[in-house]
Amino acid sequence: MKKTGIMTDSHSGILSEEAQRLGIKVLPMPFYIGEKVYREGVDLSRDEFYDM
């Protein structure tokens, strides 16, 4: 039997707790602020992002 996985990127808006509960893997997407690159949910939380 083949195994199937579900993956989305972090820009989808799914919360990490919900993704874990549903078995969904979330790929952290990069974004730029000025010259610096961040990975959503890894280098910068949503709250930190909105505080910038």
Order of alpha helices (4+ residues) and beta strands (2+ residues): beta-alpha-beta-beta-beta-alpha
